[in-house]
Amino acid sequence: MPLPTDLGPTSEAGLPPEFADADEKTLVPLKIEDWLTVIVMGALALITFANVLVRYFTSQSFAWTEEISVFLMIVLSLVAGSAAMARNQHIRIEYFADSGPERRQRTLACFGALMVAVLFGLIGALSLRVVWDDYRFGETSPGIGVPQWWYTMWLPILSIAIALRALGLFIRRSRDEVAA
């Protein structure tokens, strides 16, 4: 049986129309999170591959790779969380979020976005104290001995980014509710 040659209309990127414009318009482009994800994943792959090669040929490993890899995985999780929040693909109970009347769905979306903004705003504010303590007391990382605040400073920055993305989603969903 031959394969169909015409799969219907596609966008310039070769995607079906329903996927081509899947991202909502945001004030800050979502490409920032997308590129950060690509860069961090590439760095993780290179670091891990280099460690495997060194371990294979020398029976030793780079001491710093585990510490850097754990840090990059945390950054990756927070960056991906920011992108998921902006795209309204964050974790939720879809039985409640996507069922029932449209008004209730929009209200729950607004409530969820607001709660995420509050949570990550608090995490960002409270983690500033951790960064300050790491800096003030001169804490160093256990693996390679660099200042610990080099790692911990990214938690408040990325938490505030998630909170701002959640606020943006809240504003967009509130406008949808007013327009409806």
C-alpha positions as a Markdown table, in Angstrom:
| # | Residue | x | y | z |
|---|---|---|---|---|
| 1 | Met | 0.0 | 0.0 | 0.0 |
| 2 | Pro | 1.6 | 3.3 | -1.1 |
| 3 | Leu | 2.1 | 6.1 | 1.5 |
| 4 | Pro | 0.1 | 9.3 | 0.9 |
| 5 | Thr | 2.2 | 12.0 | -0.6 |
| 6 | Asp | -0.1 | 14.9 | 0.4 |
| 7 | Leu | -0.5 | 15.2 | 4.2 |
| 8 | Gly | -2.5 | 18.4 | 4.0 |
| 9 | Pro | -1.5 | 22.0 | 4.6 |
| 10 | Thr | 1.7 | 22.8 | 6.4 |
| 11 | Ser | 3.4 | 25.8 | 7.8 |
| 12 | Glu | 6.8 | 27.2 | 6.7 |
| 13 | Ala | 8.5 | 25.0 | 9.3 |
| 14 | Gly | 6.7 | 21.9 | 7.8 |
| 15 | Leu | 4.3 | 21.5 | 10.7 |
| 16 | Pro | 0.6 | 21.0 | 10.6 |
| 17 | Pro | -1.3 | 24.3 | 11.2 |
| 18 | Glu | -2.5 | 23.2 | 14.6 |
| 19 | Phe | 1.1 | 22.9 | 15.8 |
| 20 | Ala | 2.6 | 25.8 | 13.9 |
| 21 | Asp | 1.2 | 28.6 | 16.1 |
| 22 | Ala | 0.9 | 26.6 | 19.3 |
| 23 | Asp | 2.7 | 29.3 | 21.5 |
| 24 | Glu | 0.8 | 32.2 | 22.7 |
| 25 | Lys | 2.2 | 35.7 | 22.2 |
| 26 | Thr | 4.3 | 36.7 | 25.2 |
| 27 | Leu | 6.0 | 39.9 | 26.2 |
| 28 | Val | 9.4 | 38.0 | 26.6 |
| 29 | Pro | 10.0 | 35.5 | 23.7 |
| 30 | Leu | 9.8 | 31.8 | 24.6 |
| 31 | Lys | 12.8 | 31.2 | 22.5 |
| 32 | Ile | 14.9 | 32.3 | 25.5 |
| 33 | Glu | 13.9 | 29.2 | 27.4 |
| 34 | Asp | 14.1 | 27.0 | 24.3 |
| 35 | Trp | 17.7 | 28.1 | 23.6 |
| 36 | Leu | 18.7 | 27.8 | 27.2 |
| 37 | Thr | 17.3 | 24.3 | 27.2 |
| 38 | Val | 19.3 | 23.4 | 24.1 |
| 39 | Ile | 22.5 | 24.9 | 25.5 |
| 40 | Val | 22.2 | 23.2 | 28.9 |
| 41 | Met | 21.4 | 19.8 | 27.3 |
| 42 | Gly | 24.3 | 20.1 | 25.0 |
| 43 | Ala | 26.7 | 21.0 | 27.8 |
| 44 | Leu | 25.4 | 18.0 | 29.8 |
| 45 | Ala | 26.0 | 15.7 | 26.9 |
| 46 | Leu | 29.5 | 17.0 | 26.3 |
| 47 | Ile | 30.5 | 16.9 | 29.9 |
| 48 | Thr | 29.2 | 13.4 | 30.3 |
| 49 | Phe | 30.8 | 12.2 | 27.1 |
| 50 | Ala | 34.1 | 13.7 | 28.1 |
| 51 | Asn | 34.0 | 12.0 | 31.4 |
| 52 | Val | 33.1 | 8.6 | 29.8 |
| 53 | Leu | 36.1 | 9.0 | 27.4 |
| 54 | Val | 38.5 | 9.9 | 30.2 |
| 55 | Arg | 37.3 | 7.2 | 32.5 |
| 56 | Tyr | 37.6 | 4.6 | 29.6 |
| 57 | Phe | 41.1 | 5.5 | 28.6 |
| 58 | Thr | 42.6 | 6.4 | 32.0 |
| 59 | Ser | 40.5 | 4.5 | 34.5 |
| 60 | Gln | 40.0 | 7.9 | 36.3 |
| 61 | Ser | 37.3 | 10.5 | 36.0 |
| 62 | Phe | 37.1 | 14.2 | 36.1 |
| 63 | Ala | 36.2 | 15.2 | 39.7 |
| 64 | Trp | 34.1 | 18.2 | 38.6 |
| 65 | Thr | 31.7 | 16.6 | 36.2 |
| 66 | Glu | 29.2 | 15.3 | 38.8 |
| 67 | Glu | 29.0 | 18.7 | 40.5 |
| 68 | Ile | 28.6 | 20.6 | 37.3 |
| 69 | Ser | 26.1 | 18.0 | 35.9 |
| 70 | Val | 23.9 | 18.2 | 39.0 |
| 71 | Phe | 23.9 | 22.0 | 38.8 |
| 72 | Leu | 23.0 | 21.9 | 35.1 |
| 73 | Met | 20.2 | 19.5 | 35.7 |
| 74 | Ile | 18.7 | 21.8 | 38.3 |
| 75 | Val | 19.0 | 24.7 | 35.9 |
| 76 | Leu | 17.4 | 22.6 | 33.2 |
| 77 | Ser | 14.5 | 21.8 | 35.4 |
| 78 | Leu | 13.9 | 25.4 | 36.3 |
| 79 | Val | 14.2 | 26.6 | 32.7 |
| 80 | Ala | 11.9 | 23.9 | 31.5 |
| 81 | Gly | 9.4 | 24.8 | 34.3 |
| 82 | Ser | 9.5 | 28.4 | 33.1 |
| 83 | Ala | 8.7 | 27.4 | 29.5 |
| 84 | Ala | 6.0 | 25.0 | 30.7 |
| 85 | Met | 4.4 | 27.7 | 32.7 |
| 86 | Ala | 4.4 | 30.2 | 29.9 |
| 87 | Arg | 2.9 | 27.6 | 27.5 |
| 88 | Asn | 0.3 | 26.6 | 30.1 |
| 89 | Gln | 1.6 | 23.0 | 30.1 |
| 90 | His | 2.5 | 22.9 | 33.8 |
| 91 | Ile | 1.4 | 20.0 | 35.9 |
| 92 | Arg | -2.3 | 20.0 | 36.9 |
| 93 | Ile | -5.2 | 17.6 | 37.4 |
| 94 | Glu | -6.6 | 17.7 | 34.0 |
| 95 | Tyr | -9.9 | 16.1 | 35.1 |
| 96 | Phe | -10.7 | 19.3 | 36.9 |
| 97 | Ala | -8.8 | 21.8 | 34.7 |
| 98 | Asp | -10.1 | 20.7 | 31.3 |
| 99 | Ser | -13.6 | 19.6 | 32.1 |
| 100 | Gly | -16.8 | 21.5 | 32.9 |
| 101 | Pro | -18.0 | 24.9 | 31.7 |
| 102 | Glu | -15.5 | 27.1 | 29.9 |
| 103 | Arg | -15.8 | 29.8 | 32.6 |
| 104 | Arg | -14.8 | 27.4 | 35.3 |
| 105 | Gln | -11.8 | 26.2 | 33.2 |
| 106 | Arg | -10.6 | 29.9 | 32.8 |
| 107 | Thr | -11.1 | 30.6 | 36.5 |
| 108 | Leu | -9.1 | 27.5 | 37.5 |
| 109 | Ala | -6.4 | 28.4 | 35.0 |
| 110 | Cys | -6.2 | 31.9 | 36.5 |
| 111 | Phe | -6.2 | 30.5 | 40.1 |
| 112 | Gly | -3.5 | 27.9 | 39.2 |
| 113 | Ala | -1.3 | 30.5 | 37.5 |
| 114 | Leu | -1.6 | 32.9 | 40.5 |
| 115 | Met | -0.7 | 30.1 | 43.0 |
| 116 | Val | 2.4 | 29.2 | 40.9 |
| 117 | Ala | 3.4 | 32.9 | 40.8 |
| 118 | Val | 3.0 | 33.1 | 44.6 |
| 119 | Leu | 4.9 | 29.9 | 45.3 |
| 120 | Phe | 7.9 | 30.7 | 43.0 |
| 121 | Gly | 7.9 | 34.3 | 44.2 |
| 122 | Leu | 8.3 | 33.0 | 47.8 |
| 123 | Ile | 10.9 | 30.5 | 46.7 |
| 124 | Gly | 12.8 | 33.3 | 44.9 |
| 125 | Ala | 12.6 | 35.7 | 47.9 |
| 126 | Leu | 13.6 | 33.0 | 50.5 |
| 127 | Ser | 16.4 | 31.6 | 48.4 |
| 128 | Leu | 18.0 | 35.0 | 48.3 |
| 129 | Arg | 18.8 | 34.4 | 52.0 |
| 130 | Val | 20.5 | 31.2 | 51.1 |
| 131 | Val | 22.6 | 32.9 | 48.5 |
| 132 | Trp | 23.5 | 35.7 | 50.9 |
| 133 | Asp | 24.5 | 33.2 | 53.6 |
| 134 | Asp | 26.7 | 31.2 | 51.1 |
| 135 | Tyr | 28.4 | 34.5 | 50.1 |
| 136 | Arg | 28.7 | 35.9 | 53.6 |
| 137 | Phe | 30.2 | 32.7 | 55.2 |
| 138 | Gly | 32.4 | 31.8 | 52.2 |
| 139 | Glu | 30.9 | 28.4 | 51.6 |
| 140 | Thr | 32.6 | 26.4 | 48.9 |
| 141 | Ser | 31.3 | 23.6 | 46.8 |
| 142 | Pro | 32.3 | 20.1 | 48.0 |
| 143 | Gly | 33.7 | 18.8 | 44.6 |
| 144 | Ile | 35.9 | 21.5 | 43.2 |
| 145 | Gly | 35.9 | 24.2 | 45.9 |
| 146 | Val | 34.4 | 27.1 | 44.0 |
| 147 | Pro | 32.2 | 29.6 | 45.9 |
| 148 | Gln | 28.8 | 27.9 | 46.6 |
| 149 | Trp | 26.9 | 31.1 | 45.7 |
| 150 | Trp | 28.0 | 30.6 | 42.1 |
| 151 | Tyr | 25.5 | 27.7 | 42.1 |
| 152 | Thr | 22.8 | 29.0 | 44.5 |
| 153 | Met | 22.4 | 32.4 | 42.9 |
| 154 | Trp | 20.5 | 30.8 | 40.0 |
| 155 | Leu | 17.7 | 29.5 | 42.2 |
| 156 | Pro | 16.2 | 33.0 | 43.0 |
| 157 | Ile | 16.8 | 34.2 | 39.4 |
| 158 | Leu | 15.1 | 31.3 | 37.8 |
| 159 | Ser | 12.3 | 31.1 | 40.4 |
| 160 | Ile | 11.5 | 34.8 | 39.8 |
| 161 | Ala | 11.5 | 34.0 | 36.0 |
| 162 | Ile | 8.9 | 31.2 | 36.6 |
| 163 | Ala | 6.9 | 33.6 | 38.8 |
| 164 | Leu | 6.9 | 36.2 | 36.1 |
| 165 | Arg | 5.9 | 33.7 | 33.5 |
| 166 | Ala | 3.0 | 32.6 | 35.8 |
| 167 | Leu | 1.9 | 36.2 | 36.2 |
| 168 | Gly | 2.0 | 36.6 | 32.4 |
| 169 | Leu | -0.2 | 33.5 | 32.1 |
| 170 | Phe | -2.5 | 34.9 | 34.8 |
| 171 | Ile | -2.9 | 38.2 | 32.9 |
| 172 | Arg | -3.5 | 36.4 | 29.6 |
| 173 | Arg | -6.1 | 34.1 | 31.1 |
| 174 | Ser | -7.8 | 37.1 | 32.9 |
| 175 | Arg | -8.0 | 38.9 | 29.6 |
| 176 | Asp | -9.6 | 35.8 | 28.0 |
| 177 | Glu | -12.1 | 35.7 | 30.8 |
| 178 | Val | -13.0 | 39.4 | 30.4 |
| 179 | Ala | -13.3 | 39.0 | 26.6 |
| 180 | Ala | -15.6 | 36.0 | 27.0 |
